[in-house]
């Protein structure tokens, strides 16, 4: 992604030190237009181009990942509490792990 887009790593990946940088989500990706919507260096949302090889690879990644919603991160971490919260939210279940009413 870094090689095929105008985006920086800080714009694509989650930064636990910055609440505004939650990482690239599928809702920010437009494969038809070949653009990504990122929270840029200027601290504003902006569109950045994605070259065709990047579009092809991201399309394949989307098929493999099969995200449950557009809120799903393009590059998820293996942080289990975060994954748990996202899966429960995508299923429409309360994401609070202390709530055991399923």
C-alpha positions in Angstrom: 0.0 0.0 0.0 2.8 2.4 0.8 4.4 1.8 -2.6 1.2 2.1 -4.6 -0.4 5.1 -2.9 0.4 8.6 -1.9 -0.4 7.7 1.7 2.1 7.5 4.7 2.1 4.7 7.2 0.7 7.1 9.8 -2.3 7.6 7.5 -3.0 3.9 6.9 -2.3 2.2 10.3 -3.8 2.8 13.7 -1.9 4.9 16.1 -2.8 4.1 19.7 -1.3 7.4 20.8 -3.7 9.4 18.6 -7.5 8.9 18.8 -8.0 10.5 15.4 -5.8 7.9 13.7 -7.9 4.8 13.9 -6.4 3.3 10.7 -7.7 2.8 7.3 -11.3 1.4 7.2 -13.0 -0.2 4.2 -15.4 2.7 4.1 -12.4 4.9 3.3 -11.5 2.8 0.2 -12.9 3.5 -3.2 -11.5 0.7 -5.5 -13.6 1.9 -8.5 -12.1 5.4 -8.3 -8.7 4.2 -7.1 -8.6 6.5 -4.1 -8.2 6.3 -0.3 -9.6 8.8 2.2 -7.0 9.3 4.9 -6.6 11.5 7.9 -3.6 13.4 6.5 -0.5 15.1 7.8 -2.5 18.4 7.8 -4.9 16.8 10.4 -7.7 17.0 7.8 -9.4 14.3 5.8 -8.1 14.1 2.2 -8.2 11.8 -0.8 -5.0 10.1 -2.0 -4.6 8.2 -5.2 -4.0 4.5 -5.4 -2.2 3.2 -8.4 -3.7 0.2 -10.4 -1.3 -2.4 -8.9 -2.4 -1.2 -5.4 -6.1 -1.4 -6.5 -5.6 -5.0 -7.7 -3.8 -6.0 -4.5 -6.3 -4.3 -2.2 -9.2 -5.9 -4.1 -7.6 -9.3 -3.6 -7.0 -8.5 0.1 -10.7 -7.5 0.5 -11.8 -10.9 -1.0 -9.5 -12.8 1.3 -10.4 -10.8 4.4 -14.2 -10.8 3.7 -14.8 -8.0 6.2 -18.2 -8.2 8.0 -18.8 -4.4 7.6 -17.3 -1.2 6.1 -16.1 -0.3 9.5 -13.7 -3.2 9.5 -10.0 -2.1 9.4 -8.1 -2.8 6.2 -5.1 -3.7 8.3 -6.4 -5.1 11.6 -4.1 -5.8 14.5 -4.0 -9.0 16.5 -5.1 -7.0 19.6 -7.8 -9.4 20.8 -9.9 -6.9 22.7 -10.1 -4.7 19.6 -11.0 -7.7 17.3 -13.6 -8.9 19.8 -15.2 -5.4 20.0 -15.3 -5.2 16.1 -16.8 -8.6 15.6 -19.5 -8.1 18.2 -20.3 -4.7 16.8 -20.5 -6.1 13.2 -22.9 -8.8 14.5 -25.1 -6.2 16.1 -24.2 -7.5 19.6 -23.3 -5.1 22.5 -19.5 -4.7 22.2 -19.1 -4.4 26.0 -17.2 -7.6 27.1 -18.5 -7.2 30.6 -22.0 -7.6 29.3 -22.7 -11.3 29.2 -26.2 -11.1 27.9 -26.0 -12.5 24.4 
